[in-house]
Amino acid sequence: MRIVLFLTCFNDTMFPDTGRAVVHVLERLGHTVGFPQEQTCRGQMHFDTGYRPEAVPLVERFTRTFAAYDSVVTPSASCAGMTRDSHPVPARNHGSAALQEEVAGLAPRVHEFPGSLTDVLGVTDVEARFPHRVAYRPRLVRPPAATSPRRPRSLSASSGARTANTTSTRRREEGGKR
């Protein structure tokens, strides 16, 4: 399987070790990970602020950059959600028929990191230990299609971590009740 890392602008700028850690885990599990130098913004700022026609060149570039890979892995659930759930909108409304087709073909191959481990690679134990209390805060920006709160919890449980239930997690699990 040809796996590629999509390291988002935020992660690359603020937390560059995150991308290195993702690659380290995937390589330790026996996979080769590519990193196309031509990757750039996927257009979320444009899309979210109403500049959807201006997002089309970024959607085209993202699609062209990652088209040759079997699995696109990103440490950001928001970025996975944007490319899977939102890229079809500017492609349909402002792009060509060819772009719509290319986006539809790529979207199912874009995964946030925990989902790539559990759903694509079938990993339930990353063979790492972290016997401490951790907090998991589900993403709040994108719809839940690209990620599931159970994935990180199942992986953290195999590492020996104890997951704390944050307020936002409890609210989501209780259907938004306060």
Buried (B, 14 or more C-beta within 10 A) or exposed (E): EEBBBBBBBBBEEEBEEBBEEBBEBBEEEEBEBEEBEEBEBBBBBBBBEEEBEBBBBBBBBBBBBBEEBEBBBBBBBBBBBBBBBBBBBBBEEBBEEEBBEBBBEBBEBBBBBBBBBBBBBEBEEBEEEEEEEEEBEBBEEBEEEBBBBEBBBBBBEBBEBEBEEEEBBEEBEEEEEE
